Amino acid sequence: QLQLQESGSGLVKPLQTLSLTCAVSGGSVRSGGYSWSWIRQPPGKGLEWIGYIDHSGTTYSPSLKSRVTISVDRSKNQFSLKLSSVTAADTAVYYCARGSWFGDLGYWGQGILVTVSS
Amino acid sequence: EIVLTQSPGTLSLSPGERATLSCRASQSVRYSYLAWYQQKPGQAPRLLIYGASSRATGIPDRFSGSGSGTDFTLTISRLEPEDFAVYYCQQYDSSPRTFGPGTKVDIK
């Protein structure tokens, strides 16, 4: 059974870079036909798609594109999110997820709350 | 960008009743690349329906999806106590792969 687990700093200062990692177990990031995604959810609000990485490269939300980097570390079987120049508006629960070939998100991590505050 | 609108915002029903949730897209979602997710408090979303009408693995058959183009529906035939949650639709036809704002199904 595929499992995803987010990790990283839960508190980030304004204008610094948020860095999160998603460890994959029960499967491999080397597997073809899947995308590795990040989604976030501000407290009490809805889901916001951040972007994904697959065999073709990366695709990001236009609203975040200038600040986001998603990468894969095949040696560690994990993928990562970096979001630069954060503000309080970036405070959210961040989820990693695996997408099918088509894009539906069948597997999710439990989520990690990241708070942006000085 | 495809904007998804969900209605109603909140649906108050009793266990055993039928729930009908709507998701409308600002432009046609090709190939019915639309999914539905269920989210309970403190939990990650769970995939219910993909391709507009295919149930994900392990999803009970009281959940069904339908629709194409710009209008999609999630139906829960008979609400069980564990079905009271927030439901989101998402299109994955084009980037950004937007989510709808959600419909909360709560106990009447």
Interface residues (C-beta under 8 A of the other chain):
Chain A: I39 G46 L47 E48 W49 Y52 T59 S61 P62 S63 Y95 G99 S100 F102 G103 D104 L105 G106 W108 G109 Q110 G111
Chain B: E1 Y31 Y33 A35 Y37 Q39 Q43 A44 P45 R46 L47 Y50 G51 A56 T57 Y88 Q90 Y92 S95 P96 R97 T98 F99 G100 P101 G102
